[in-house]
Amino acid sequence: MRRIRLLGDPVLRKKAKEVSQIDEYILSLIKDMFEAMYAEDGVGLAAPQVGVSLRIIVMDDGKPRAMINPQIIYRSEEKIIGEEGCLSIPEVFENVERSKEVIVKYKDENGTEHEEKFIDYSARIVQHEYDHLDGILFIDLIPAERRAAIRGKLLEIVKRSVHHR
């Protein structure tokens, strides 16, 4: 089973590369990502979170799906605030503002192109995971005073991350 990388691991801050070809390695990685996500009771996971800097997301909002090279092509003006957590930042939950609706263009494991609309909770998952592909973490999107308030917790995770690698 692939290990979830924790805050402090440099892979989480890198911009992930596009997948050029869907081969056995990619299919195996996707399988491993679902396994790691379910093992941790997650609803979404991005490849950088398992140490692979590629543009792949898996999610399960009631319908499991893998997205290869996803692109958010539409974000609604309407925003909603909701609590988020992250498998790479365990035990930290904060309110984050996100677009209520997004439309995502992506390829599935078979190379089939999709254009899918996500609303509310599903839109939140997609945006959270998509940010991972650009090295953005949900704690980057919370007010500075909230970040300051949880700084001790975050530093503990970074310390654990160093021992975890």
C-alpha positions as CSV (number, residue, x, y, z in Angstrom):
1,M,0.0,0.0,0.0
2,R,1.3,3.5,-0.9
3,R,1.9,5.8,2.0
4,I,0.1,9.1,2.2
5,R,2.6,12.0,2.1
6,L,2.2,14.5,4.9
7,L,2.5,18.3,5.1
8,G,6.2,19.1,4.8
9,D,6.9,16.6,2.0
10,P,8.2,18.7,-1.0
11,V,6.1,16.6,-3.5
12,L,3.0,18.3,-2.1
13,R,4.2,21.7,-3.2
14,K,5.2,20.8,-6.8
15,K,3.1,21.4,-9.8
16,A,2.3,17.9,-11.1
17,K,3.1,16.9,-14.7
18,E,0.5,15.9,-17.3
19,V,0.1,12.2,-17.9
20,S,1.3,11.6,-21.5
21,Q,0.1,8.0,-21.9
22,I,-2.3,5.8,-20.0
23,D,-0.3,2.6,-19.5
24,E,0.0,-0.3,-17.0
25,Y,1.9,2.0,-14.6
26,I,-0.9,4.6,-14.6
27,L,-3.6,2.0,-14.2
28,S,-1.7,0.4,-11.3
29,L,-1.2,3.9,-9.7
30,I,-4.9,4.6,-9.9
31,K,-5.7,1.3,-8.3
32,D,-3.2,2.1,-5.5
33,M,-4.7,5.5,-5.1
34,F,-8.2,4.2,-4.6
35,E,-6.8,1.6,-2.1
36,A,-5.0,4.3,-0.1
37,M,-8.0,6.7,-0.2
38,Y,-10.4,4.0,1.1
39,A,-8.0,2.8,3.7
40,E,-7.9,6.3,5.2
41,D,-11.7,6.8,4.8
42,G,-11.0,9.6,2.3
43,V,-13.4,10.9,-0.4
44,G,-10.6,12.2,-2.7
45,L,-6.9,11.8,-3.3
46,A,-4.4,13.3,-5.7
47,A,-1.4,11.5,-7.1
48,P,1.1,13.9,-5.3
49,Q,-0.4,12.7,-2.0
50,V,1.1,9.3,-2.7
51,G,4.4,10.8,-3.8
52,V,3.8,10.8,-7.6
53,S,3.9,14.2,-9.2
54,L,1.3,13.4,-12.0
55,R,-2.0,15.1,-12.8
56,I,-4.3,12.3,-11.5
57,I,-7.2,12.5,-9.1
58,V,-9.4,9.8,-7.7
59,M,-12.6,10.6,-5.8
60,D,-15.7,8.9,-4.5
61,D,-18.8,11.1,-3.9
62,G,-21.0,8.0,-4.2
63,K,-19.7,7.3,-7.6
64,P,-16.0,6.3,-7.7
65,R,-14.0,7.9,-10.6
66,A,-10.5,8.6,-11.7
67,M,-9.6,11.8,-13.5
68,I,-6.5,11.9,-15.6
69,N,-5.2,15.4,-16.6
70,P,-8.3,17.1,-15.2
71,Q,-9.0,20.8,-16.2
72,I,-11.6,22.9,-14.4
73,I,-13.1,24.7,-17.3
74,Y,-15.9,26.6,-15.4
75,R,-16.2,27.8,-11.8
76,S,-19.5,29.4,-10.7
77,E,-19.4,32.9,-9.2
78,E,-21.5,31.6,-6.4
79,K,-19.3,30.5,-3.5
80,I,-20.1,28.2,-0.5
81,I,-18.1,27.8,2.7
82,G,-17.7,24.3,4.1
83,E,-15.4,22.3,6.3
84,E,-12.5,20.5,4.7
85,G,-9.8,18.1,5.9
86,C,-7.0,16.5,4.1
87,L,-5.3,13.1,4.4
88,S,-2.0,14.9,4.1
89,I,-2.8,17.2,7.0
90,P,-4.4,14.7,9.5
91,E,-6.8,16.0,12.2
92,V,-7.0,19.5,10.9
93,F,-10.4,20.7,9.7
94,E,-11.1,24.3,8.6
95,N,-13.8,26.2,6.7
96,V,-12.8,26.9,3.1
97,E,-14.7,29.0,0.5
98,R,-15.1,27.3,-2.9
99,S,-17.2,27.7,-6.0
100,K,-20.6,26.0,-5.7
101,E,-20.4,24.5,-9.1
102,V,-17.5,23.5,-11.4
103,I,-17.3,21.8,-14.8
104,V,-14.3,19.5,-15.2
105,K,-12.9,18.1,-18.4
106,Y,-10.8,14.9,-17.9
107,K,-9.9,11.5,-19.3
108,D,-10.9,8.3,-17.4
109,E,-8.7,5.1,-17.1
110,N,-9.8,4.0,-20.6
111,G,-8.8,7.3,-22.2
112,T,-12.4,8.4,-22.7
113,E,-12.9,12.2,-22.5
114,H,-15.5,13.5,-20.1
115,E,-16.9,16.9,-19.3
116,E,-18.8,16.7,-16.0
117,K,-20.6,19.2,-13.8
118,F,-20.1,18.9,-10.0
119,I,-22.2,20.8,-7.5
120,D,-21.8,21.5,-3.7
121,Y,-20.0,18.7,-1.9
122,S,-18.8,17.0,-5.1
123,A,-17.5,20.3,-6.4
124,R,-15.6,20.9,-3.2
125,I,-13.9,17.5,-3.5
126,V,-12.9,18.2,-7.1
127,Q,-11.5,21.7,-6.3
128,H,-9.6,20.4,-3.2
129,E,-8.0,17.6,-5.2
130,Y,-7.4,19.7,-8.2
131,D,-5.5,22.2,-6.1
132,H,-3.1,19.4,-5.0
133,L,-2.0,19.1,-8.6
134,D,-0.8,22.7,-8.5
135,G,0.9,22.4,-5.1
136,I,-1.9,24.2,-3.3
137,L,-3.2,22.9,0.1
138,F,-6.5,23.8,1.7
139,I,-4.6,25.5,4.6
140,D,-3.3,28.0,2.0
141,L,-6.9,29.2,1.4
142,I,-7.9,29.9,5.1
143,P,-7.4,33.3,6.7
144,A,-4.0,34.0,8.1
145,E,-5.3,34.3,11.7
146,R,-6.7,30.7,11.4
147,R,-3.4,29.4,10.0
148,A,-1.7,31.1,13.0
149,A,-4.1,29.5,15.4
150,I,-3.3,26.0,14.1
151,R,0.4,26.6,13.5
152,G,1.5,24.3,16.3
153,K,-0.6,21.5,14.9
154,L,0.8,22.0,11.4
155,L,4.4,22.0,12.7
156,E,3.7,18.7,14.5
157,I,2.6,17.2,11.2
158,V,5.7,18.6,9.4
159,K,7.9,16.9,12.1
160,R,6.0,13.6,11.6
161,S,6.4,14.0,7.8
162,V,10.2,14.1,8.1
163,H,10.2,10.8,10.1
164,H,7.6,9.4,7.8
165,R,9.7,9.7,4.6
